[in-house]
């Protein structure tokens, strides 16, 4: 279960930096996949669209 923390808007950037420090490299990597899963969940057709730019890559989670 995820924990929500209310942070004043003035302290938002500091809170984001502190969260990244607390997560560490591995935690930030897995957080990226959580954000991708959320974007798929909220997309109209529940699919991840392929980027149009040729210099981008497509990430897939191996389960």
CHARMM-style PDB file with segment names, atoms N, HN, CA, C and O in Angstrom:
ATOM      1  N   UNK     1       0.841  -1.169   0.000  1.00  0.00      PROA
ATOM      2  CA  UNK     1       0.000   0.000   0.000  1.00  0.00      PROA
ATOM      3  C   UNK     1       0.892   1.240   0.000  1.00  0.00      PROA
ATOM      4  O   UNK     1       1.910   1.284   0.690  1.00  0.00      PROA
ATOM      5  N   UNK     2       0.503   2.231  -0.771  1.00  0.00      PROA
ATOM      6  HN  UNK     2      -0.324   2.195  -1.332  1.00  0.00      PROA
ATOM      7  CA  UNK     2       1.260   3.467  -0.880  1.00  0.00      PROA
ATOM      8  C   UNK     2       0.831   4.431   0.212  1.00  0.00      PROA
ATOM      9  O   UNK     2      -0.324   4.430   0.637  1.00  0.00      PROA
ATOM     10  N   UNK     3       1.765   5.250   0.661  1.00  0.00      PROA
ATOM     11  HN  UNK     3       2.704   5.251   0.316  1.00  0.00      PROA
ATOM     12  CA  UNK     3       1.509   6.228   1.707  1.00  0.00      PROA
ATOM     13  C   UNK     3       1.510   7.617   1.084  1.00  0.00      PROA
ATOM     14  O   UNK     3       2.455   7.986   0.387  1.00  0.00      PROA
ATOM     15  N   UNK     4       0.463   8.381   1.332  1.00  0.00      PROA
ATOM     16  HN  UNK     4      -0.305   8.081   1.899  1.00  0.00      PROA
ATOM     17  CA  UNK     4       0.369   9.740   0.811  1.00  0.00      PROA
ATOM     18  C   UNK     4       0.791  10.723   1.896  1.00  0.00      PROA
ATOM     19  O   UNK     4       0.426  10.578   3.063  1.00  0.00      PROA
ATOM     20  N   UNK     5       1.558  11.714   1.493  1.00  0.00      PROA
ATOM     21  HN  UNK     5       1.854  11.832   0.545  1.00  0.00      PROA
ATOM     22  CA  UNK     5       2.017  12.750   2.414  1.00  0.00      PROA
ATOM     23  C   UNK     5       1.637  14.093   1.828  1.00  0.00      PROA
ATOM     24  O   UNK     5       1.963  14.385   0.677  1.00  0.00      PROA
ATOM     25  N   UNK     6       0.949  14.915   2.608  1.00  0.00      PROA
ATOM     26  HN  UNK     6       0.684  14.678   3.542  1.00  0.00      PROA
ATOM     27  CA  UNK     6       0.588  16.259   2.161  1.00  0.00      PROA
ATOM     28  C   UNK     6       1.743  17.209   2.463  1.00  0.00      PROA
ATOM     29  O   UNK     6       2.208  17.310   3.598  1.00  0.00      PROA
ATOM     30  N   UNK     7       2.195  17.902   1.416  1.00  0.00      PROA
ATOM     31  HN  UNK     7       1.818  17.820   0.493  1.00  0.00      PROA
ATOM     32  CA  UNK     7       3.329  18.811   1.535  1.00  0.00      PROA
ATOM     33  C   UNK     7       2.885  20.172   1.014  1.00  0.00      PROA
ATOM     34  O   UNK     7       2.265  20.249  -0.047  1.00  0.00      PROA
ATOM     35  N   UNK     8       3.192  21.252   1.743  1.00  0.00      PROA
ATOM     36  HN  UNK     8       3.695  21.189   2.605  1.00  0.00      PROA
ATOM     37  CA  UNK     8       2.863  22.587   1.226  1.00  0.00      PROA
ATOM     38  C   UNK     8       3.535  22.831  -0.124  1.00  0.00      PROA
ATOM     39  O   UNK     8       4.634  22.334  -0.371  1.00  0.00      PROA
ATOM     40  N   UNK     9       2.886  23.584  -0.983  1.00  0.00      PROA
ATOM     41  HN  UNK     9       1.993  23.988  -0.783  1.00  0.00      PROA
ATOM     42  CA  UNK     9       3.388  23.828  -2.336  1.00  0.00      PROA
ATOM     43  C   UNK     9       4.787  24.449  -2.315  1.00  0.00      PROA
ATOM     44  O   UNK     9       5.602  24.167  -3.194  1.00  0.00      PROA
ATOM     45  N   UNK    10       5.068  25.286  -1.322  1.00  0.00      PROA
ATOM     46  HN  UNK    10       4.406  25.514  -0.608  1.00  0.00      PROA
ATOM     47  CA  UNK    10       6.381  25.941  -1.245  1.00  0.00      PROA
ATOM     48  C   UNK    10       7.495  24.928  -0.983  1.00  0.00      PROA
ATOM     49  O   UNK    10       8.640  25.161  -1.370  1.00  0.00      PROA
ATOM     50  N   UNK    11       7.182  23.827  -0.344  1.00  0.00      PROA
ATOM     51  HN  UNK    11       6.252  23.637  -0.030  1.00  0.00      PROA
ATOM     52  CA  UNK    11       8.185  22.830   0.013  1.00  0.00      PROA
ATOM     53  C   UNK    11       8.150  21.602  -0.902  1.00  0.00      PROA
ATOM     54  O   UNK    11       8.806  20.598  -0.626  1.00  0.00      PROA
ATOM     55  N   UNK    12       7.387  21.689  -1.987  1.00  0.00      PROA
ATOM     56  HN  UNK    12       6.854  22.505  -2.212  1.00  0.00      PROA
ATOM     57  CA  UNK    12       7.191  20.536  -2.866  1.00  0.00      PROA
ATOM     58  C   UNK    12       8.506  20.044  -3.478  1.00  0.00      PROA
ATOM     59  O   UNK    12       8.781  18.844  -3.467  1.00  0.00      PROA
ATOM     60  N   UNK    13       9.307  20.945  -4.001  1.00  0.00      PROA
ATOM     61  HN  UNK    13       9.085  21.920  -4.010  1.00  0.00      PROA
ATOM     62  CA  UNK    13      10.546  20.549  -4.665  1.00  0.00      PROA
ATOM     63  C   UNK    13      11.499  19.890  -3.665  1.00  0.00      PROA
ATOM     64  O   UNK    13      12.119  18.874  -3.980  1.00  0.00      PROA
ATOM     65  N   UNK    14      11.620  20.459  -2.466  1.00  0.00      PROA
ATOM     66  HN  UNK    14      11.116  21.284  -2.210  1.00  0.00      PROA
ATOM     67  CA  UNK    14      12.477  19.866  -1.441  1.00  0.00      PROA
ATOM     68  C   UNK    14      11.991  18.471  -1.060  1.00  0.00      PROA
ATOM     69  O   UNK    14      12.797  17.565  -0.847  1.00  0.00      PROA
ATOM     70  N   UNK    15      10.675  18.300  -0.976  1.00  0.00      PROA
ATOM     71  HN  UNK    15      10.021  19.036  -1.149  1.00  0.00      PROA
ATOM     72  CA  UNK    15      10.114  16.995  -0.618  1.00  0.00      PROA
ATOM     73  C   UNK    15      10.382  15.968  -1.709  1.00  0.00      PROA
ATOM     74  O   UNK    15      10.657  14.806  -1.408  1.00  0.00      PROA
ATOM     75  N   UNK    16      10.304  16.383  -2.983  1.00  0.00      PROA
ATOM     76  HN  UNK    16      10.080  17.326  -3.227  1.00  0.00      PROA
ATOM     77  CA  UNK    16      10.584  15.468  -4.086  1.00  0.00      PROA
ATOM     78  C   UNK    16      12.052  15.039  -4.079  1.00  0.00      PROA
ATOM     79  O   UNK    16      12.360  13.870  -4.308  1.00  0.00      PROA
ATOM     80  N   UNK    17      12.943  15.972  -3.821  1.00  0.00      PROA
ATOM     81  HN  UNK    17      12.693  16.923  -3.635  1.00  0.00      PROA
ATOM     82  CA  UNK    17      14.365  15.647  -3.771  1.00  0.00      PROA
ATOM     83  C   UNK    17      14.646  14.690  -2.615  1.00  0.00      PROA
ATOM     84  O   UNK    17      15.401  13.730  -2.770  1.00  0.00      PROA
ATOM     85  N   UNK    18      14.041  14.952  -1.458  1.00  0.00      PROA
ATOM     86  HN  UNK    18      13.428  15.732  -1.333  1.00  0.00      PROA
ATOM     87  CA  UNK    18      14.258  14.084  -0.303  1.00  0.00      PROA
ATOM     88  C   UNK    18      13.705  12.684  -0.559  1.00  0.00      PROA
ATOM     89  O   UNK    18      14.308  11.691  -0.153  1.00  0.00      PROA
ATOM     90  N   UNK    19      12.547  12.607  -1.239  1.00  0.00      PROA
ATOM     91  HN  UNK    19      12.057  13.414  -1.569  1.00  0.00      PROA
ATOM     92  CA  UNK    19      11.971  11.303  -1.560  1.00  0.00      PROA
ATOM     93  C   UNK    19      12.901  10.517  -2.483  1.00  0.00      PROA
ATOM     94  O   UNK    19      13.082   9.313  -2.296  1.00  0.00      PROA
ATOM     95  N   UNK    20      13.495  11.187  -3.482  1.00  0.00      PROA
ATOM     96  HN  UNK    20      13.348  12.164  -3.635  1.00  0.00      PROA
ATOM     97  CA  UNK    20      14.437  10.524  -4.386  1.00  0.00      PROA
ATOM     98  C   UNK    20      15.662  10.027  -3.639  1.00  0.00      PROA
ATOM     99  O   UNK    20      16.161   8.936  -3.915  1.00  0.00      PROA
ATOM    100  N   UNK    21      16.147  10.818  -2.701  1.00  0.00      PROA
ATOM    101  HN  UNK    21      15.742  11.705  -2.477  1.00  0.00      PROA
ATOM    102  CA  UNK    21      17.312  10.402  -1.908  1.00  0.00      PROA
ATOM    103  C   UNK    21      16.954   9.180  -1.069  1.00  0.00      PROA
ATOM    104  O   UNK    21      17.738   8.235  -0.985  1.00  0.00      PROA
ATOM    105  N   UNK    22      15.779   9.191  -0.449  1.00  0.00      PROA
ATOM    106  HN  UNK    22      15.141   9.959  -0.517  1.00  0.00      PROA
ATOM    107  CA  UNK    22      15.351   8.076   0.389  1.00  0.00      PROA
ATOM    108  C   UNK    22      15.139   6.794  -0.414  1.00  0.00      PROA
ATOM    109  O   UNK    22      15.414   5.700   0.077  1.00  0.00      PROA
ATOM    110  N   UNK    23      14.649   6.928  -1.649  1.00  0.00      PROA
ATOM    111  HN  UNK    23      14.425   7.817  -2.049  1.00  0.00      PROA
ATOM    112  CA  UNK    23      14.399   5.745  -2.476  1.00  0.00      PROA
ATOM    113  C   UNK    23      15.691   5.070  -2.927  1.00  0.00      PROA
ATOM    114  O   UNK    23      15.777   3.842  -2.955  1.00  0.00      PROA
ATOM    115  N   UNK    24      16.678   5.860  -3.274  1.00  0.00      PROA
ATOM    116  HN  UNK    24      16.608   6.857  -3.251  1.00  0.00      PROA
ATOM    117  CA  UNK    24      17.914   5.300  -3.808  1.00  0.00      PROA
ATOM    118  C   UNK    24      17.748   4.952  -5.283  1.00  0.00      PROA
ATOM    119  O   UNK    24      16.643   5.056  -5.816  1.00  0.00      PROA
ATOM    120  N   UNK    25      18.821   4.543  -5.949  1.00  0.00      PROA
ATOM    121  HN  UNK    25      19.718   4.458  -5.516  1.00  0.00      PROA
ATOM    122  CA  UNK    25      18.752   4.267  -7.386  1.00  0.00      PROA
ATOM    123  C   UNK    25      17.759   3.161  -7.749  1.00  0.00      PROA
ATOM    124  O   UNK    25      16.997   3.302  -8.705  1.00  0.00      PROA
ATOM    125  N   UNK    26      17.764   2.072  -6.999  1.00  0.00      PROA
ATOM    126  HN  UNK    26      18.383   1.957  -6.222  1.00  0.00      PROA
ATOM    127  CA  UNK    26      16.864   0.955  -7.306  1.00  0.00      PROA
ATOM    128  C   UNK    26      15.405   1.361  -7.099  1.00  0.00      PROA
ATOM    129  O   UNK    26      14.543   1.005  -7.902  1.00  0.00      PROA
ATOM    130  N   UNK    27      15.129   2.096  -6.036  1.00  0.00      PROA
ATOM    131  HN  UNK    27      15.830   2.384  -5.384  1.00  0.00      PROA
ATOM    132  CA  UNK    27      13.762   2.546  -5.763  1.00  0.00      PROA
ATOM    133  C   UNK    27      13.257   3.501  -6.827  1.00  0.00      PROA
ATOM    134  O   UNK    27      12.092   3.434  -7.220  1.00  0.00      PROA
ATOM    135  N   UNK    28      14.130   4.399  -7.303  1.00  0.00      PROA
ATOM    136  HN  UNK    28      15.076   4.454  -6.984  1.00  0.00      PROA
ATOM    137  CA  UNK    28      13.724   5.335  -8.362  1.00  0.00      PROA
ATOM    138  C   UNK    28      13.432   4.587  -9.656  1.00  0.00      PROA
ATOM    139  O   UNK    28      12.516   4.947 -10.395  1.00  0.00      PROA
ATOM    140  N   UNK    29      14.221   3.539  -9.928  1.00  0.00      PROA
ATOM    141  HN  UNK    29      14.966   3.247  -9.328  1.00  0.00      PROA
ATOM    142  CA  UNK    29      14.019   2.732 -11.131  1.00  0.00      PROA
ATOM    143  C   UNK    29      12.640   2.072 -11.097  1.00  0.00      PROA
ATOM    144  O   UNK    29      11.907   2.115 -12.085  1.00  0.00      PROA
ATOM    145  N   UNK    30      12.284   1.461  -9.957  1.00  0.00      PROA
ATOM    146  HN  UNK    30      12.879   1.426  -9.155  1.00  0.00      PROA
ATOM    147  CA  UNK    30      10.982   0.806  -9.856  1.00  0.00      PROA
ATOM    148  C   UNK    30       9.833   1.805  -9.776  1.00  0.00      PROA
ATOM    149  O   UNK    30       8.716   1.496 -10.190  1.00  0.00      PROA
ATOM    150  N   UNK    31      10.092   2.992  -9.251  1.00  0.00      PROA
ATOM    151  HN  UNK    31      11.000   3.244  -8.915  1.00  0.00      PROA
ATOM    152  CA  UNK    31       9.064   4.036  -9.219  1.00  0.00      PROA
ATOM    153  C   UNK    31       8.700   4.452 -10.647  1.00  0.00      PROA
ATOM    154  O   UNK    31       7.543   4.758 -10.935  1.00  0.00      PROA
ATOM    155  N   UNK    32       9.702   4.459 -11.543  1.00  0.00      PROA
ATOM    156  HN  UNK    32      10.642   4.210 -11.309  1.00  0.00      PROA
ATOM    157  CA  UNK    32       9.450   4.784 -12.937  1.00  0.00      PROA
ATOM    158  C   UNK    32       8.455   3.789 -13.549  1.00  0.00      PROA
ATOM    159  O   UNK    32       7.558   4.187 -14.293  1.00  0.00      PROA
ATOM    160  N   UNK    33       8.612   2.499 -13.235  1.00  0.00      PROA
ATOM    161  HN  UNK    33       9.340   2.176 -12.631  1.00  0.00      PROA
ATOM    162  CA  UNK    33       7.681   1.502 -13.759  1.00  0.00      PROA
ATOM    163  C   UNK    33       6.285   1.679 -13.158  1.00  0.00      PROA
ATOM    164  O   UNK    33       5.286   1.457 -13.843  1.00  0.00      PROA
ATOM    165  N   UNK    34       6.208   2.075 -11.890  1.00  0.00      PROA
ATOM    166  HN  UNK    34       7.019   2.256 -11.334  1.00  0.00      PROA
ATOM    167  CA  UNK    34       4.900   2.353 -11.285  1.00  0.00      PROA
ATOM    168  C   UNK    34       4.209   3.495 -12.005  1.00  0.00      PROA
ATOM    169  O   UNK    34       3.000   3.445 -12.232  1.00  0.00      PROA
ATOM    170  N   UNK    35       4.967   4.531 -12.371  1.00  0.00      PROA
ATOM    171  HN  UNK    35       5.949   4.572 -12.187  1.00  0.00      PROA
ATOM    172  CA  UNK    35       4.388   5.667 -13.099  1.00  0.00      PROA
ATOM    173  C   UNK    35       3.937   5.253 -14.496  1.00  0.00      PROA
ATOM    174  O   UNK    35       2.914   5.732 -14.986  1.00  0.00      PROA
ATOM    175  N   UNK    36       4.695   4.365 -15.140  1.00  0.00      PROA
ATOM    176  HN  UNK    36       5.525   3.975 -14.743  1.00  0.00      PROA
ATOM    177  CA  UNK    36       4.303   3.867 -16.459  1.00  0.00      PROA
ATOM    178  C   UNK    36       3.005   3.059 -16.344  1.00  0.00      PROA
ATOM    179  O   UNK    36       2.108   3.205 -17.174  1.00  0.00      PROA
ATOM    180  N   UNK    37       2.905   2.207 -15.316  1.00  0.00      PROA
ATOM    181  HN  UNK    37       3.634   2.088 -14.642  1.00  0.00      PROA
ATOM    182  CA  UNK    37       1.682   1.421 -15.112  1.00  0.00      PROA
ATOM    183  C   UNK    37       0.482   2.324 -14.865  1.00  0.00      PROA
ATOM    184  O   UNK    37      -0.612   2.045 -15.355  1.00  0.00      PROA
ATOM    185  N   UNK    38       0.673   3.406 -14.108  1.00  0.00      PROA
ATOM    186  HN  UNK    38       1.561   3.633 -13.709  1.00  0.00      PROA
ATOM    187  CA  UNK    38      -0.425   4.353 -13.881  1.00  0.00      PROA
ATOM    188  C   UNK    38      -0.835   5.036 -15.174  1.00  0.00      PROA
ATOM    189  O   UNK    38      -2.024   5.237 -15.422  1.00  0.00      PROA
ATOM    190  N   UNK    39       0.142   5.394 -15.998  1.00  0.00      PROA
ATOM    191  HN  UNK    39       1.107   5.231 -15.796  1.00  0.00      PROA
ATOM    192  CA  UNK    39      -0.200   6.046 -17.259  1.00  0.00      PROA
ATOM    193  C   UNK    39      -0.982   5.110 -18.168  1.00  0.00      PROA
ATOM    194  O   UNK    39      -1.872   5.552 -18.894  1.00  0.00      PROA
ATOM    195  N   UNK    40      -0.658   3.814 -18.137  1.00  0.00      PROA
ATOM    196  HN  UNK    40       0.065   3.455 -17.547  1.00  0.00      PROA
ATOM    197  CA  UNK    40      -1.420   2.833 -18.920  1.00  0.00      PROA
ATOM    198  C   UNK    40      -2.839   2.720 -18.363  1.00  0.00      PROA
ATOM    199  O   UNK    40      -3.806   2.668 -19.122  1.00  0.00      PROA
ATOM    200  N   UNK    41      -2.956   2.684 -17.045  1.00  0.00      PROA
ATOM    201  HN  UNK    41      -2.170   2.726 -16.428  1.00  0.00      PROA
ATOM    202  CA  UNK    41      -4.267   2.559 -16.402  1.00  0.00      PROA
ATOM    203  C   UNK    41      -5.187   3.708 -16.776  1.00  0.00      PROA
ATOM    204  O   UNK    41      -6.379   3.498 -17.002  1.00  0.00      PROA
ATOM    205  N   UNK    42      -4.650   4.919 -16.845  1.00  0.00      PROA
ATOM    206  HN  UNK    42      -3.681   5.090 -16.662  1.00  0.00      PROA
ATOM    207  CA  UNK    42      -5.475   6.093 -17.118  1.00  0.00      PROA
ATOM    208  C   UNK    42      -5.543   6.463 -18.593  1.00  0.00      PROA
ATOM    209  O   UNK    42      -6.217   7.429 -18.951  1.00  0.00      PROA
ATOM    210  N   UNK    43      -4.859   5.713 -19.460  1.00  0.00      PROA
ATOM    211  HN  UNK    43      -4.312   4.928 -19.169  1.00  0.00      PROA
ATOM    212  CA  UNK    43      -4.951   6.006 -20.889  1.00  0.00      PROA
ATOM    213  C   UNK    43      -6.304   5.529 -21.417  1.00  0.00      PROA
ATOM    214  O   UNK    43      -6.880   4.587 -20.872  1.00  0.00      PROA
ATOM    215  N   UNK    44      -6.811   6.160 -22.456  1.00  0.00      PROA
ATOM    216  HN  UNK    44      -6.344   6.925 -22.899  1.00  0.00      PROA
ATOM    217  CA  UNK    44      -8.159   5.822 -22.959  1.00  0.00      PROA
ATOM    218  C   UNK    44      -8.321   4.365 -23.383  1.00  0.00      PROA
ATOM    219  O   UNK    44      -9.362   3.764 -23.117  1.00  0.00      PROA
ATOM    220  N   UNK    45      -7.317   3.787 -24.035  1.00  0.00      PROA
ATOM    221  HN  UNK    45      -6.472   4.276 -24.251  1.00  0.00      PROA
ATOM    222  CA  UNK    45      -7.456   2.406 -24.521  1.00  0.00      PROA
ATOM    223  C   UNK    45      -6.642   1.417 -23.690  1.00  0.00      PROA
ATOM    224  O   UNK    45      -6.497   0.260 -24.084  1.00  0.00      PROA
ATOM    225  N   UNK    46      -6.111   1.851 -22.550  1.00  0.00      PROA
ATOM    226  HN  UNK    46      -6.229   2.791 -22.230  1.00  0.00      PROA
ATOM    227  CA  UNK    46      -5.327   1.006 -21.631  1.00  0.00      PROA
ATOM    228  C   UNK    46      -4.127   0.362 -22.306  1.00  0.00      PROA
ATOM    229  O   UNK    46      -3.791  -0.791 -22.032  1.00  0.00      PROA
ATOM    230  N   UNK    47      -3.485   1.116 -23.189  1.00  0.00      PROA
ATOM    231  HN  UNK    47      -3.758   2.052 -23.412  1.00  0.00      PROA
ATOM    232  CA  UNK    47      -2.271   0.643 -23.850  1.00  0.00      PROA
ATOM    233  C   UNK    47      -1.237   1.750 -23.831  1.00  0.00      PROA
ATOM    234  O   UNK    47      -1.568   2.936 -23.841  1.00  0.00      PROA
ATOM    235  N   UNK    48       0.010   1.343 -23.805  1.00  0.00      PROA
ATOM    236  HN  UNK    48       0.279   0.380 -23.797  1.00  0.00      PROA
ATOM    237  CA  UNK    48       1.106   2.292 -23.877  1.00  0.00      PROA
ATOM    238  C   UNK    48       1.378   2.572 -25.339  1.00  0.00      PROA
ATOM    239  O   UNK    48       1.601   1.647 -26.120  1.00  0.00      PROA
ATOM    240  N   UNK    49       1.360   3.838 -25.714  1.00  0.00      PROA
ATOM    241  HN  UNK    49       1.178   4.589 -25.079  1.00  0.00      PROA
ATOM    242  CA  UNK    49       1.595   4.175 -27.118  1.00  0.00      PROA
ATOM    243  C   UNK    49       3.086   4.232 -27.390  1.00  0.00      PROA
ATOM    244  O   UNK    49       3.866   4.641 -26.531  1.00  0.00      PROA
ATOM    245  N   UNK    50       3.473   3.829 -28.563  1.00  0.00      PROA
ATOM    246  HN  UNK    50       2.839   3.496 -29.261  1.00  0.00      PROA
ATOM    247  CA  UNK    50       4.875   3.836 -28.959  1.00  0.00      PROA
ATOM    248  C   UNK    50       5.292   5.274 -29.277  1.00  0.00      PROA
ATOM    249  O   UNK    50       4.567   5.990 -29.969  1.00  0.00      PROA
ATOM    250  N   UNK    51       6.454   5.699 -28.777  1.00  0.00      PROA
ATOM    251  HN  UNK    51       7.043   5.118 -28.215  1.00  0.00      PROA
ATOM    252  CA  UNK    51       6.907   7.066 -29.049  1.00  0.00      PROA
ATOM    253  C   UNK    51       7.105   7.302 -30.543  1.00  0.00      PROA
ATOM    254  O   UNK    51       7.475   6.390 -31.282  1.00  0.00      PROA
ATOM    255  N   UNK    52       6.856   8.529 -30.976  1.00  0.00      PROA
ATOM    256  HN  UNK    52       6.555   9.270 -30.376  1.00  0.00      PROA
ATOM    257  CA  UNK    52       6.989   8.857 -32.390  1.00  0.00      PROA
ATOM    258  C   UNK    52       8.419   9.231 -32.763  1.00  0.00      PROA
ATOM    259  O   UNK    52       8.808   9.089 -33.922  1.00  0.00      PROA
ATOM    260  N   UNK    53       9.208   9.705 -31.800  1.00  0.00      PROA
ATOM    261  HN  UNK    53       8.892   9.821 -30.858  1.00  0.00      PROA
ATOM    262  CA  UNK    53      10.569  10.137 -32.102  1.00  0.00      PROA
ATOM    263  C   UNK    53      11.485   8.920 -32.261  1.00  0.00      PROA
ATOM    264  O   UNK    53      11.381   7.968 -31.487  1.00  0.00      PROA
ATOM    265  N   UNK    54      12.370   8.940 -33.242  1.00  0.00      PROA
ATOM    266  HN  UNK    54      12.455   9.714 -33.870  1.00  0.00      PROA
ATOM    267  CA  UNK    54      13.238   7.772 -33.485  1.00  0.00      PROA
ATOM    268  C   UNK    54      14.332   7.578 -32.438  1.00  0.00      PROA
ATOM    269  O   UNK    54      14.891   6.485 -32.345  1.00  0.00      PROA
ATOM    270  N   UNK    55      14.652   8.593 -31.655  1.00  0.00      PROA
ATOM    271  HN  UNK    55      14.198   9.481 -31.730  1.00  0.00      PROA
ATOM    272  CA  UNK    55      15.748   8.465 -30.692  1.00  0.00      PROA
ATOM    273  C   UNK    55      15.260   8.086 -29.293  1.00  0.00      PROA
ATOM    274  O   UNK    55      15.992   8.271 -28.320  1.00  0.00      PROA
ATOM    275  N   UNK    56      14.046   7.563 -29.176  1.00  0.00      PROA
ATOM    276  HN  UNK    56      13.452   7.413 -29.966  1.00  0.00      PROA
ATOM    277  CA  UNK    56      13.522   7.119 -27.882  1.00  0.00      PROA
ATOM    278  C   UNK    56      13.483   5.603 -27.840  1.00  0.00      PROA
ATOM    279  O   UNK    56      13.525   4.944 -28.879  1.00  0.00      PROA
ATOM    280  N   UNK    57      13.403   5.049 -26.626  1.00  0.00      PROA
ATOM    281  HN  UNK    57      13.369   5.585 -25.783  1.00  0.00      PROA
ATOM    282  CA  UNK    57      13.357   3.604 -26.471  1.00  0.00      PROA
ATOM    283  C   UNK    57      12.063   3.205 -25.774  1.00  0.00      PROA
ATOM    284  O   UNK    57      11.427   4.033 -25.122  1.00  0.00      PROA
ATOM    285  N   UNK    58      11.679   1.967 -25.906  1.00  0.00      PROA
ATOM    286  HN  UNK    58      12.196   1.294 -26.435  1.00  0.00      PROA
ATOM    287  CA  UNK    58      10.487   1.425 -25.301  1.00  0.00      PROA
ATOM    288  C   UNK    58      10.910   0.481 -24.178  1.00  0.00      PROA
ATOM    289  O   UNK    58      11.648  -0.475 -24.416  1.00  0.00      PROA
ATOM    290  N   UNK    59      10.449   0.743 -22.960  1.00  0.00      PROA
ATOM    291  HN  UNK    59       9.849   1.519 -22.766  1.00  0.00      PROA
ATOM    292  CA  UNK    59      10.800  -0.089 -21.809  1.00  0.00      PROA
ATOM    293  C   UNK    59       9.703  -1.099 -21.530  1.00  0.00      PROA
ATOM    294  O   UNK    59       8.519  -0.773 -21.606  1.00  0.00      PROA
ATOM    295  N   UNK    60      10.094  -2.331 -21.205  1.00  0.00      PROA
ATOM    296  HN  UNK    60      11.056  -2.596 -21.144  1.00  0.00      PROA
ATOM    297  CA  UNK    60       9.139  -3.366 -20.847  1.00  0.00      PROA
ATOM    298  C   UNK    60       9.598  -4.023 -19.563  1.00  0.00      PROA
ATOM    299  O   UNK    60      10.791  -4.265 -19.376  1.00  0.00      PROA
ATOM    300  N   UNK    61       8.661  -4.312 -18.678  1.00  0.00      PROA
ATOM    301  HN  UNK    61       7.692  -4.115 -18.830  1.00  0.00      PROA
ATOM    302  CA  UNK    61       8.995  -5.008 -17.443  1.00  0.00      PROA
ATOM    303  C   UNK    61       8.893  -6.517 -17.705  1.00  0.00      PROA
ATOM    304  O   UNK    61       7.881  -7.003 -18.210  1.00  0.00      PROA
ATOM    305  N   UNK    62       9.946  -7.236 -17.358  1.00  0.00      PROA
ATOM    306  HN  UNK    62      10.768  -6.841 -16.948  1.00  0.00      PROA
ATOM    307  CA  UNK    62       9.947  -8.688 -17.504  1.00  0.00      PROA
ATOM    308  C   UNK    62       9.463  -9.275 -16.206  1.00  0.00      PROA
ATOM    309  O   UNK    62      10.087  -9.085 -15.161  1.00  0.00      PROA
ATOM    310  N   UNK    63       8.349  -9.991 -16.261  1.00  0.00      PROA
ATOM    311  HN  UNK    63       7.843 -10.145 -17.110  1.00  0.00      PROA
ATOM    312  CA  UNK    63       7.756 -10.557 -15.036  1.00  0.00      PROA
ATOM    313  C   UNK    63       8.181 -11.982 -14.816  1.00  0.00      PROA
ATOM    314  OT1 UNK    63       7.773 -12.603 -13.834  1.00  0.00      PROA
TER     315      UNK     63
END
